[in-house]
Amino acid sequence: MRHRYLEVTFRRGKPLAAYLYLPRASGAKAARTTDEGHGLRVDYDTDGAPMGIEITAPSAAEIEHVNAVLTKLGQPELAPEEWAPAKAA
């Protein structure tokens, strides 16, 4: 996957979870996960590269916390329009 994207999952019309997919090698598999606080968990592949950020409570998540994790991972911060699906939830 070349570009990141945010996917929000709903159940009975309410946001259940979200996942920010990060660029990764084709066929990469998650090997470990770290808890970054604020309901954010980062998945890493077998080479230690970040694959994505799980957002366990999208309606309570803040873009500032997600951007802090992205900065820690060496990724560009989210623009407000990228975060819009989570805020709409």
HUBELPE-V52604 format. One record per pair of residues at least 24 apart in sequence whose ideal C-beta (glycine too) atoms are under 7 Angstrom apart, sorted by the first residue. I is the first residue (numbers start at 1). J is the second residue. Records with the same first field share a line. If there is no record, write none. Layout:
I->J / J
This chain:
6->82 / 85 / 86
8->58 / 85 / 86 / 89
15->58 / 59 / 89
17->54 / 55 / 56 / 58
18->55 / 58 / 86
19->52 / 54 / 55
20->52 / 53 / 55 / 66
21->52
22->50 / 51 / 52 / 75
24->49 / 51
36->69
38->65
40->65 / 66 / 69
42->69 / 73
55->86
58->86 / 89
59->89
61->86
